Amino acid sequence: MVMFPAAGRMGTGYDRAQVEEFFARARAAYEATQREDAGGDRGDSPTLDENDVRAVAFDLVRDGYEATAVDAALDRLEAALVHRRREDFIAAHGQQAWMDRIADRATTLYPRLVRPRGQRFSPPQGRRGYDAAAVDELLDRLVAYFDAGAELSAAELRTATFPEVGRRRAYAEGTVDAYLDRAVEVLLAVE
């Protein structure tokens, strides 16, 4: 069974076996939670959460699965897992407790947001990094989202790309990526 479109014999895509193994594990974990919700036993079924989805990586190979199609499916899976966790938490603790929890997580993002533009992250260790102006522009949108309810989605944060520039005008990529992962988690929790 073909799960996703192929990148083609001359193109590169995600390793089919790795993708299929991950989605089989995801399906087994989902079905186990369905049995558990119905009062059954989880057994030895694997567990899976949104962090597992966010952390998964596949090798690029010739004639693999088209990366954009797999990435879109991973995004949907991550959102579904966050939604399920939110429902479970609200059922156990109430809506206000969930909102308080998300507000606490959102406040951990603020220290960087209030720093001056160009100083929100450290410069890269190497010669190049993300364009600080482009990153700051996205973070300004995040501030507007938190402070004024401006439009911004987790998908926009997740798919944001930044030009690479020389060290003097750049932020370290790993730090920016980790920060945006936390911001995505907060936005997903309220979408």
N, C-alpha and C positions, 0 to 999 in steps of 0.2 A: 504494500500500500504506500503510495506517495503522499507524504504529509504536506509538503510545500512545493511551490514551483522550483524547478532546478535552475541553477545559474547558467547552465549550458556547458558543453564539453570544453569550450575555450575560456569560459569564465570561472571565477572562483566563488565559492560559497561556503557555508558552514558544513562541516563533516556530517554526512547524513546519519551515520551510526550514532554519533554523539548526540545529535538533536533528537533522534528517535528514542534513545535510551533515557534522556532527560524527560521528554514528554510522557513516556511510559511510566516513569517514576512519579511524575506529577499526577497522572491519572490515578495511579494506585493510591497515592496519598489522599487525593480528593475523595475517591470511593470509600476509603477507610473512615474519613471524617463523616461521610454520609451514613455509613453503618453505625458509627458511634452516636451520631445525632438521633438515629432511629432506636437507640437503646441497645444496640449490638456491641460486640467486642471489636476493638481496633486490631487485635492480633499483632502480628509482627510487621505490619504495614509501615512503610516509610512515612516520615513526616516531611512537610515542606512549608516554608513560609516565604513572604515577599523578599526577605534578605537572600534566601537561596536563589530566587529567580534573578535578583539584581546582580548576584555574584557569578552566575553561570557564564562560562566562556566556551566557545567552540573553536576548533581549529579551522582555518581556511584551507580548502582543498579544491582542486579542479572538479567541476560538475557537482559541487555540493548544493545544498539548499540555498535559495536566494536569501541573502542576509536580511533584507528589508522585510520580507514576509515573516521570517522567524522572529525578528525583533518586534514586529507588531504583535505577534502572538504572545511573546513574552510580556509585553506591556499589558495586554489584556489579562493575562494570567496574574501578573503582579497586582493589578487593580482589583481583580476578583478576590484574591487572597486578603488584601487589605480590607475590602468590603466585608468579607466573612468575619475577619477578626474584630472589626468594628461592631458588627451585629452581635457577636458573642459577648463582647465586652459590655455593650449597652444592655443586653439581656441580663447580665449578672450584676452590673453596677449602676446602670442608668445613663441617660443621655448627658446629663450635666457632668458626671464623672468623666465621660469620654471627652467632652469639650475642654474640661479642665486639663486633662492629660495632654491633649493636642496643644493647648495654649502654653503649657510648660515646655513642650518640645519646640514650639515656635519661638519662645523667648530665648532659647539657646542660639538661635540664628541671629538675633539682633546685634550682639556686640560688633560683628563685622559690618553689618548694614549701616551702623552709625559712624563708622570710620570715614575719613575723607576719601573721595575718589582717588584712585592711584595708590592707596595705602591699605586696601582691604585685605590683601594677601601678601605673602612674601614673594620676592622675585625668585625666578627659577635658579637652580644650582648650575644648570648648563647655560648654553648661549641663547636658547630660545624658550619661549613659553607662550601662554595665551595672551592675546592683546588685552591689556588692562582696561582700556577704554571700552572695549566690547563687553567684557565681563561686568564692568561697572554699570553699563547701560542695562544689562539684564537684572543686576541686583537692584537698580533703581526701580525697575518694574516690580520686583518682589516687595520692595518697600511700599510702593503704591498699592499693591495687593493687600498687604497687611494693614496699612494705615487708612486707605480710602476705599477698599473693596474693588479696586481696579481688576480688569480681566487678566487672568493668567492661569494657565493649567499646568498640571504636573507633566503632561506630554510635552508642552513647550519647553519646560526646564530640562526634561530628559533628553530631548533631541537638539538642544542648543549646541551650536558649534562656534568656535572662535578662531579667528586667524592667528597664525603664529607670528610673533615678532621678536626682535632682539631683546635681550635681557633687560635693558634699561627701561623699556616700556611694557614689561610683561609680568604676569603672575605665574607662580609654579602650578603646573597643570594638575598634579595629583591632589593638591590642597583644594583647588577650585572644584575638581570632580567630586571629592568627598563631601564638600559643603553642599553642592547641588544635589547629591544623593539624599542628604538629610532634608533639604528643602522639598524635594520630590515626595519623600515620605510624609511630610506634614501636609502638603497639598492633596495627596491621595487620600489621606485620612479624613478630609472634609468634603471631597468631591462626591 
